[in-house]
């Protein structure tokens, strides 16, 4: 999926969340002002895991590409 599409979807979700928050506040519901204490650390941990797996995948792709290049060079 194109990055701009993902960005547009996230902006849309943000606007929907804000609309729902304002609707709940207008109906008299008490909305917590602070986010969860677990949300940010969990997001940071998942981001670190994602970056690590992406780096590992890039290293693996480089190794496989080199091996494939060597094997094709030998068959000529």
PAROKOL-232676 format. One record per residue (C-alpha): residue number from 1; x, y, z; residue in three letters; chain. Coordinates in nm, 4 decimals, m for minus. Layout:
+------+----------+----------+----------+------+------+
: miti :     east :    north :       up : vose : vofi :
+------+----------+----------+----------+------+------+
:  NUM :        X :        Y :        Z :  ala :    A :
...
+------+----------+----------+----------+------+------+
***
This chain:
+------+----------+----------+----------+------+------+
: miti :     east :    north :       up : vose : vofi :
+------+----------+----------+----------+------+------+
:    1 :   0.0000 :   0.0000 :   0.0000 :  unk :    A :
:    2 :   0.1287 :   0.3466 :  m0.0825 :  unk :    A :
:    3 :   0.2514 :   0.5545 :   0.2159 :  unk :    A :
:    4 :   0.0187 :   0.8434 :   0.1303 :  unk :    A :
:    5 :  m0.2780 :   0.6075 :   0.1421 :  unk :    A :
:    6 :  m0.1736 :   0.4919 :   0.4875 :  unk :    A :
:    7 :  m0.1283 :   0.8521 :   0.5978 :  unk :    A :
:    8 :  m0.4736 :   0.9502 :   0.4681 :  unk :    A :
:    9 :  m0.6306 :   0.6547 :   0.6498 :  unk :    A :
:   10 :  m0.4581 :   0.7495 :   0.9751 :  unk :    A :
:   11 :  m0.5720 :   1.1121 :   0.9450 :  unk :    A :
:   12 :  m0.9250 :   0.9868 :   0.8862 :  unk :    A :
:   13 :  m0.9046 :   0.7655 :   1.1961 :  unk :    A :
:   14 :  m0.7744 :   1.0577 :   1.4030 :  unk :    A :
:   15 :  m1.0638 :   1.2752 :   1.2940 :  unk :    A :
:   16 :  m1.3108 :   0.9968 :   1.3717 :  unk :    A :
:   17 :  m1.1623 :   0.9527 :   1.7200 :  unk :    A :
:   18 :  m1.1873 :   1.3259 :   1.7855 :  unk :    A :
:   19 :  m1.5473 :   1.3318 :   1.6646 :  unk :    A :
:   20 :  m1.6379 :   1.0399 :   1.8901 :  unk :    A :
:   21 :  m1.4620 :   1.2041 :   2.1839 :  unk :    A :
:   22 :  m1.6543 :   1.5288 :   2.1346 :  unk :    A :
:   23 :  m1.9806 :   1.3348 :   2.0981 :  unk :    A :
:   24 :  m1.9181 :   1.1481 :   2.4234 :  unk :    A :
:   25 :  m1.8276 :   1.4688 :   2.6042 :  unk :    A :
:   26 :  m2.1459 :   1.6364 :   2.4737 :  unk :    A :
:   27 :  m2.3516 :   1.3459 :   2.6068 :  unk :    A :
:   28 :  m2.2026 :   1.3976 :   2.9531 :  unk :    A :
:   29 :  m1.9676 :   1.1002 :   2.9680 :  unk :    A :
:   30 :  m1.6489 :   1.1449 :   3.1679 :  unk :    A :
:   31 :  m1.3590 :   1.0971 :   2.9278 :  unk :    A :
:   32 :  m1.0136 :   1.0312 :   3.0775 :  unk :    A :
:   33 :  m0.7723 :   1.3145 :   3.0049 :  unk :    A :
:   34 :  m0.4588 :   1.0994 :   3.0168 :  unk :    A :
:   35 :  m0.3832 :   0.8034 :   2.7937 :  unk :    A :
:   36 :  m0.3111 :   0.4648 :   2.9427 :  unk :    A :
:   37 :   0.0228 :   0.4138 :   3.1178 :  unk :    A :
:   38 :   0.0779 :   0.0975 :   2.9161 :  unk :    A :
:   39 :   0.0021 :   0.2292 :   2.5691 :  unk :    A :
:   40 :   0.3221 :   0.4282 :   2.5082 :  unk :    A :
:   41 :   0.5670 :   0.1655 :   2.6425 :  unk :    A :
:   42 :   0.3857 :  m0.1038 :   2.4451 :  unk :    A :
:   43 :   0.4036 :   0.1089 :   2.1289 :  unk :    A :
:   44 :   0.7751 :   0.1738 :   2.1836 :  unk :    A :
:   45 :   0.8431 :  m0.1966 :   2.2368 :  unk :    A :
:   46 :   0.6508 :  m0.2929 :   1.9244 :  unk :    A :
:   47 :   0.8304 :  m0.0238 :   1.7234 :  unk :    A :
:   48 :   1.1691 :  m0.1531 :   1.8417 :  unk :    A :
:   49 :   1.0691 :  m0.5083 :   1.7529 :  unk :    A :
:   50 :   0.9531 :  m0.3925 :   1.4103 :  unk :    A :
:   51 :   1.2768 :  m0.2034 :   1.3437 :  unk :    A :
:   52 :   1.4816 :  m0.5036 :   1.4556 :  unk :    A :
:   53 :   1.2943 :  m0.7472 :   1.2354 :  unk :    A :
:   54 :   1.3228 :  m0.5084 :   0.9388 :  unk :    A :
:   55 :   1.6995 :  m0.4840 :   0.9900 :  unk :    A :
:   56 :   1.7273 :  m0.8624 :   1.0116 :  unk :    A :
:   57 :   1.5209 :  m0.9024 :   0.6943 :  unk :    A :
:   58 :   1.7457 :  m0.6538 :   0.5101 :  unk :    A :
:   59 :   2.0590 :  m0.8419 :   0.6190 :  unk :    A :
:   60 :   1.9045 :  m1.1722 :   0.5125 :  unk :    A :
:   61 :   1.8021 :  m1.0253 :   0.1761 :  unk :    A :
:   62 :   2.1596 :  m0.9036 :   0.1203 :  unk :    A :
:   63 :   2.3020 :  m1.2480 :   0.1998 :  unk :    A :
:   64 :   2.0522 :  m1.4288 :  m0.0223 :  unk :    A :
:   65 :   2.1133 :  m1.1825 :  m0.3068 :  unk :    A :
:   66 :   2.4901 :  m1.2374 :  m0.2831 :  unk :    A :
:   67 :   2.4476 :  m1.6165 :  m0.2809 :  unk :    A :
:   68 :   2.2085 :  m1.5997 :  m0.5751 :  unk :    A :
:   69 :   2.4508 :  m1.3753 :  m0.7662 :  unk :    A :
:   70 :   2.7369 :  m1.6192 :  m0.7061 :  unk :    A :
:   71 :   2.5315 :  m1.9199 :  m0.8128 :  unk :    A :
:   72 :   2.4200 :  m1.7473 :  m1.1322 :  unk :    A :
:   73 :   2.7770 :  m1.6339 :  m1.2096 :  unk :    A :
:   74 :   2.8994 :  m1.9948 :  m1.1892 :  unk :    A :
:   75 :   2.6418 :  m2.1223 :  m1.4394 :  unk :    A :
:   76 :   2.7480 :  m1.8908 :  m1.7235 :  unk :    A :
+------+----------+----------+----------+------+------+
***
